[in-house]
């Protein structure tokens, strides 16, 4: 561990010198170096704290041989040793490779699953839950496309969450969410089970995911939203088909063809990147079971039980008996535990528990 930390500290110092030299006025290089340096800053600061602690510990131990200083030195050694363990654990966590997408903006795709209109209403509940969570973290949200059911629900809603670290927190939400409640149309009071799928995609830049023009087919048509024929007669909506993969993205919420194209391409890049990640995870799963955050959308990750006011995350076996608060965006208890479990699993090399099967609560 110390060798790795020393190498990181050396690279940090090298980046300092490169930035001080101005990189011959190459602003793209300066930005690249500054970004890399920023990513190393926390681990280097912790490493310097650790080095200072070890130096103080050596000094205190030397004083143990002096009868006049032994008692005071012994107390200092005990205090420093108490700090040493937690600092070493923190350094181990900081050395765990970070997901390069963690600081990205997020594209959410929520789709109604089994359950008819009730599934659409549940999709709307989830959409509100995530927008409220974003508000609590001072992140901005913007709908990219929506297909409403007409009774207050969504067949599908795609929206963006913009904010530093958004993906690092929200990536655990990918999967099938299940609701158990009595629909307003149910006269006999029977509990129905409905589902909605959530896909969390990291927004990728053009330089990170290149999509050649020859690989896409673009169709334009009149939009039904406020950006389309209600305002103008031009075809502003766009449908992009990625020919190699067959992925299709539509966007019609903006008022111009150019804006809709930009948004559709952003969604397409995010989906293509996610496909590549899933391919890699499936290959790794041949040797080790996939961990939390794998994006296996067939897995039911969470159940929202209205009669019991209970929300259960099946991956970590955690239940919260305050459904109203969770649906109002209070998700941090789940997300904190999921993040902690993932970090622990990475350190130990063990797999985390899978999500629930159909017959599990």
C-alpha positions as CSV (number, residue, x, y, z in Angstrom):
1,X,0.0,0.0,0.0
2,X,2.8,2.4,0.9
3,X,4.5,1.9,-2.5
4,X,1.2,2.7,-4.3
5,X,0.7,5.8,-2.2
6,X,4.3,7.0,-2.8
7,X,3.8,6.6,-6.6
8,X,0.6,8.6,-6.4
9,X,2.3,11.3,-4.4
10,X,5.1,11.5,-7.0
11,X,2.6,11.8,-9.8
12,X,0.8,14.5,-7.9
13,X,4.0,16.5,-7.6
14,X,4.8,15.9,-11.3
15,X,1.4,17.3,-12.2
16,X,2.0,20.3,-10.0
17,X,5.2,21.0,-12.0
18,X,3.5,20.5,-15.4
19,X,0.7,22.9,-14.4
20,X,3.3,25.4,-13.1
21,X,5.1,25.2,-16.5
22,X,1.9,26.1,-18.4
23,X,2.2,23.1,-20.8
24,X,3.3,25.4,-23.5
25,X,-0.1,27.1,-23.7
26,X,-1.9,23.9,-24.6
27,X,-5.2,24.5,-22.8
28,X,-6.6,21.0,-23.4
29,X,-3.5,19.5,-21.7
30,X,-3.8,22.0,-18.8
31,X,-7.4,21.0,-18.3
32,X,-6.4,17.3,-18.5
33,X,-3.6,17.7,-15.9
34,X,-5.8,19.8,-13.6
35,X,-8.6,17.1,-13.7
36,X,-6.1,14.3,-12.9
37,X,-4.5,16.4,-10.1
38,X,-7.9,17.0,-8.6
39,X,-8.7,13.3,-8.6
40,X,-5.5,12.6,-6.6
41,X,-5.8,15.4,-4.1
42,X,-7.8,13.6,-1.4
43,X,-5.6,10.5,-1.4
44,X,-2.3,12.5,-1.4
45,X,-3.6,14.7,1.6
46,X,-4.5,11.5,3.5
47,X,-1.1,10.0,2.7
48,X,0.7,13.1,4.0
49,X,-1.4,12.9,7.2
50,X,-0.4,9.2,7.5
51,X,3.3,10.0,7.0
52,X,3.1,12.8,9.7
53,X,1.4,10.3,12.1
54,X,4.1,7.7,11.6
55,X,6.8,10.3,12.2
56,X,5.1,11.4,15.4
57,X,4.7,7.8,16.4
58,X,8.5,7.1,16.0
59,X,9.3,10.2,18.0
60,X,7.0,9.2,20.8
61,X,8.4,5.7,21.0
62,X,11.9,7.0,21.3
63,X,10.8,9.0,24.3
64,X,9.6,5.8,26.0
65,X,13.3,5.1,26.9
66,X,13.5,8.3,29.0
67,X,12.1,7.6,32.5
68,X,11.1,11.3,32.9
69,X,9.0,11.3,29.6
70,X,7.9,7.6,29.6
71,X,4.4,8.2,31.0
72,X,3.6,11.2,28.7
73,X,5.1,9.4,25.7
74,X,3.1,6.2,26.5
75,X,-0.1,8.2,26.4
76,X,0.9,9.9,23.1
77,X,1.7,6.4,21.6
78,X,-1.7,5.1,22.6
79,X,-3.5,8.2,21.0
80,X,-1.5,7.9,17.8
81,X,-2.1,4.2,17.5
82,X,-5.8,4.8,17.9
83,X,-5.7,7.2,15.0
84,X,-3.5,4.9,12.9
85,X,-6.0,2.1,12.2
86,X,-8.9,4.3,10.9
87,X,-6.5,6.3,8.7
88,X,-5.1,3.1,7.2
89,X,-8.6,1.9,6.5
90,X,-9.4,5.2,4.8
91,X,-6.3,5.0,2.7
92,X,-7.3,1.4,1.6
93,X,-10.7,2.7,0.5
94,X,-9.1,5.7,-1.3
95,X,-6.9,3.2,-3.3
96,X,-10.0,1.2,-4.5
97,X,-10.3,2.2,-8.2
98,X,-13.1,4.7,-8.6
99,X,-15.8,4.3,-11.3
100,X,-14.8,6.8,-13.9
101,X,-18.5,7.7,-14.3
102,X,-19.0,8.7,-10.7
103,X,-18.8,12.5,-11.3
104,X,-21.0,12.3,-14.4
105,X,-24.5,13.7,-14.9
106,X,-27.2,11.1,-15.0
107,X,-29.9,10.1,-17.5
108,X,-32.8,8.3,-15.9
109,X,-35.2,6.1,-17.8
110,X,-38.3,5.0,-15.9
111,X,-40.7,2.6,-17.6
112,X,-44.0,1.1,-16.4
113,X,-43.8,-2.6,-16.1
114,X,-46.4,-5.2,-15.2
115,X,-49.7,-3.8,-13.7
116,X,-51.4,-1.7,-16.3
117,X,-52.4,1.8,-15.2
118,X,-51.2,1.1,-11.7
119,X,-47.7,0.5,-13.0
120,X,-47.8,3.9,-14.8
121,X,-48.9,5.6,-11.6
122,X,-46.0,3.9,-9.8
123,X,-43.6,5.1,-12.5
124,X,-44.8,8.7,-11.8
125,X,-44.2,8.1,-8.0
126,X,-40.6,7.0,-8.8
127,X,-40.1,10.0,-11.0
128,X,-41.2,12.4,-8.2
129,X,-39.1,10.5,-5.7
130,X,-35.9,11.0,-7.7
131,X,-36.6,14.6,-8.5
132,X,-37.2,15.3,-4.8
133,X,-33.9,13.5,-4.0
134,X,-32.1,15.7,-6.6
135,X,-33.6,18.9,-5.1
136,X,-32.3,17.9,-1.7
137,X,-28.8,17.6,-3.1
138,X,-29.1,20.9,-5.1
139,X,-29.0,19.0,-8.4
140,X,-31.0,20.2,-11.4
141,X,-33.5,17.9,-13.3
142,X,-34.9,18.2,-16.8
143,X,-37.3,16.0,-18.6
144,X,-35.9,14.8,-21.9
145,X,-38.9,12.8,-23.1
146,X,-42.2,11.6,-21.6
147,X,-45.1,9.4,-22.6
148,X,-47.9,10.0,-20.2
149,X,-50.8,7.6,-19.6
150,X,-53.5,10.3,-19.2
151,X,-54.4,9.4,-15.6
152,X,-51.4,10.9,-14.0
153,X,-48.9,8.2,-14.8
154,X,-46.1,7.5,-17.3
155,X,-45.6,4.7,-19.7
156,X,-42.1,6.0,-19.9
157,X,-40.2,9.1,-18.7
158,X,-36.6,10.0,-19.5
159,X,-35.0,12.8,-17.6
160,X,-31.6,14.2,-16.7
161,X,-30.0,14.9,-13.3
162,X,-27.2,17.4,-13.4
163,X,-24.8,17.7,-10.5
164,X,-21.3,16.7,-9.3
165,X,-21.3,13.2,-8.1
166,X,-24.9,12.4,-9.3
167,X,-24.0,9.1,-10.8
168,X,-21.9,8.0,-7.8
169,X,-25.1,8.2,-5.6
170,X,-27.8,7.2,-8.1
171,X,-26.2,4.3,-9.9
172,X,-27.6,1.9,-7.3
173,X,-31.1,2.6,-8.4
174,X,-30.9,0.6,-11.6
175,X,-33.3,-2.4,-11.6
176,X,-36.9,-3.4,-11.1
177,X,-38.9,-1.6,-8.5
178,X,-42.0,-3.3,-7.1
179,X,-45.1,-1.7,-5.5
180,X,-47.7,-3.5,-3.4
181,X,-50.8,-1.4,-2.7
182,X,-54.6,-1.3,-3.1
183,X,-55.4,0.7,-6.3
184,X,-58.0,3.4,-6.1
185,X,-60.2,1.5,-8.6
186,X,-60.1,-1.7,-6.5
187,X,-63.5,-1.9,-4.7
188,X,-62.7,-5.1,-2.8
189,X,-59.6,-3.7,-1.2
190,X,-57.3,-6.3,-2.7
191,X,-53.6,-5.6,-2.8
192,X,-52.1,-5.5,-6.3
193,X,-48.4,-5.9,-7.2
194,X,-47.0,-3.7,-10.0
195,X,-43.6,-3.0,-11.3
196,X,-41.5,-0.3,-13.0
197,X,-38.0,-0.5,-14.4
198,X,-35.3,2.1,-13.7
199,X,-32.2,2.5,-15.8
200,X,-29.5,4.9,-14.6
201,X,-27.1,5.9,-17.3
202,X,-24.0,8.2,-17.0
203,X,-24.1,11.0,-19.5
204,X,-21.1,10.6,-21.8
205,X,-19.2,13.2,-23.8
206,X,-18.6,12.9,-27.6
207,X,-14.9,12.3,-27.0
208,X,-15.7,9.4,-24.7
209,X,-18.2,7.7,-26.9
210,X,-17.8,8.3,-30.6
211,X,-20.8,7.5,-32.9
212,X,-19.9,7.7,-36.6
213,X,-22.6,9.3,-38.8
214,X,-22.5,6.1,-41.0
215,X,-23.8,4.1,-38.0
216,X,-26.9,6.1,-37.4
217,X,-30.2,6.6,-39.3
218,X,-32.1,9.8,-38.6
219,X,-35.8,10.3,-39.1
220,X,-37.7,13.6,-38.4
221,X,-41.4,14.1,-37.8
222,X,-43.8,16.5,-36.2
223,X,-43.8,16.5,-32.5
224,X,-46.9,16.2,-30.3
225,X,-45.4,18.2,-27.5
226,X,-45.1,22.0,-27.0
227,X,-42.0,22.0,-29.1
228,X,-43.8,20.7,-32.2
229,X,-46.9,21.3,-34.3
230,X,-48.6,23.2,-31.5
231,X,-46.1,26.0,-32.1
232,X,-44.9,25.4,-35.6
233,X,-45.5,23.3,-38.6
234,X,-41.9,22.2,-39.1
235,X,-40.8,18.6,-38.3
236,X,-38.8,19.2,-35.0
237,X,-39.0,15.7,-33.5
238,X,-36.2,13.3,-34.2
239,X,-35.8,9.5,-34.1
240,X,-32.2,8.2,-34.2
241,X,-31.6,4.5,-34.9
242,X,-28.1,3.1,-34.2
243,X,-27.7,0.6,-37.0
244,X,-25.1,-1.8,-35.4
245,X,-27.0,-2.3,-32.2
246,X,-30.6,-1.6,-33.2
247,X,-31.0,1.0,-30.4
248,X,-33.7,3.6,-31.1
249,X,-33.9,7.0,-29.4
250,X,-36.6,9.6,-29.9
251,X,-36.7,13.2,-28.6
252,X,-39.4,15.8,-29.3
253,X,-39.5,18.0,-26.2
254,X,-37.3,20.8,-27.5
255,X,-38.5,23.5,-29.9
256,X,-35.8,23.0,-32.6
257,X,-34.6,20.0,-34.5
258,X,-31.0,20.8,-33.5
259,X,-31.8,20.7,-29.8
260,X,-33.7,17.5,-30.1
261,X,-30.9,15.9,-32.1
262,X,-28.3,16.9,-29.4
263,X,-30.5,15.4,-26.7
264,X,-31.1,12.2,-28.6
265,X,-27.4,11.8,-29.3
266,X,-26.7,12.3,-25.6
267,X,-29.1,9.5,-24.6
268,X,-27.7,7.3,-27.4
269,X,-24.1,7.7,-26.2
270,X,-25.2,6.9,-22.6
271,X,-27.0,3.7,-23.7
272,X,-24.1,2.6,-25.8
273,X,-21.7,3.1,-23.0
274,X,-24.0,1.2,-20.6
275,X,-24.1,-1.7,-23.1
276,X,-20.3,-1.9,-23.1
277,X,-20.3,-1.9,-19.3
278,X,-22.9,-4.7,-19.1
279,X,-20.9,-6.8,-21.6
280,X,-17.8,-6.5,-19.5
281,X,-19.7,-7.3,-16.3
282,X,-21.2,-10.4,-17.9
283,X,-17.7,-11.6,-18.8
284,X,-16.5,-10.9,-15.2
285,X,-19.5,-12.7,-13.8
286,X,-18.3,-15.9,-15.3
287,X,-15.6,-15.8,-12.6
288,X,-17.4,-13.9,-9.9
289,X,-21.0,-13.1,-9.2
290,X,-22.0,-9.6,-10.2
291,X,-22.2,-7.1,-7.4
292,X,-24.7,-4.4,-6.4
293,X,-24.9,-1.8,-9.1
294,X,-24.5,-4.3,-11.9
295,X,-27.5,-3.0,-13.7
296,X,-29.2,-6.4,-14.0
297,X,-32.7,-5.0,-14.7
298,X,-34.4,-8.3,-14.4
299,X,-33.6,-8.3,-10.7
300,X,-36.2,-6.8,-8.3
301,X,-34.1,-4.5,-6.2
302,X,-36.7,-2.9,-4.0
303,X,-40.3,-3.3,-2.8
304,X,-42.6,-0.4,-1.7
305,X,-45.3,-1.9,0.5
306,X,-48.1,0.6,1.1
307,X,-50.2,-1.4,3.7
308,X,-47.2,-1.8,6.0
309,X,-45.6,1.6,5.1
310,X,-42.5,-0.4,4.4
311,X,-39.7,-0.1,1.8
312,X,-37.3,-3.0,1.5
313,X,-34.1,-3.1,-0.4
314,X,-33.6,-6.8,-1.2
315,X,-29.9,-6.5,-2.0
316,X,-28.9,-5.5,1.5
317,X,-31.9,-6.9,3.4
318,X,-32.7,-3.4,4.7
319,X,-36.3,-2.2,5.5
320,X,-37.5,1.3,6.4
321,X,-41.0,1.7,7.9
322,X,-41.6,5.2,6.6
323,X,-42.7,4.8,3.0
324,X,-44.0,8.4,2.7
325,X,-40.6,9.8,3.5
326,X,-38.8,7.5,1.1
327,X,-41.2,8.5,-1.7
328,X,-40.5,12.1,-0.8
329,X,-36.8,11.6,-1.7
330,X,-35.3,10.4,1.6
331,X,-33.1,7.6,0.0
332,X,-29.8,8.3,1.6
333,X,-30.1,5.5,4.2
334,X,-30.4,2.9,1.4
335,X,-27.7,4.6,-0.8
336,X,-25.2,5.0,2.1
337,X,-25.5,1.4,3.0
338,X,-25.3,0.2,-0.6
339,X,-22.2,2.3,-1.2
340,X,-20.6,1.0,2.1
341,X,-21.3,-2.6,1.1
342,X,-19.9,-2.1,-2.4
343,X,-16.7,-0.6,-1.0
344,X,-16.3,-3.4,1.5
345,X,-16.9,-6.0,-1.2
346,X,-14.2,-4.4,-3.4
347,X,-11.7,-4.5,-0.6
348,X,-12.5,-8.1,0.3
349,X,-13.0,-9.4,-3.3
350,X,-16.3,-11.0,-2.3
351,X,-19.6,-10.7,-4.1
352,X,-22.6,-8.8,-2.6
353,X,-26.0,-10.5,-2.2
354,X,-28.2,-10.5,-5.3
355,X,-31.6,-8.8,-5.6
356,X,-34.8,-10.6,-4.9
357,X,-36.5,-13.2,-7.1
358,X,-40.2,-13.0,-7.9
359,X,-41.3,-14.9,-4.9
360,X,-39.3,-13.1,-2.3
361,X,-40.6,-10.2,-0.3
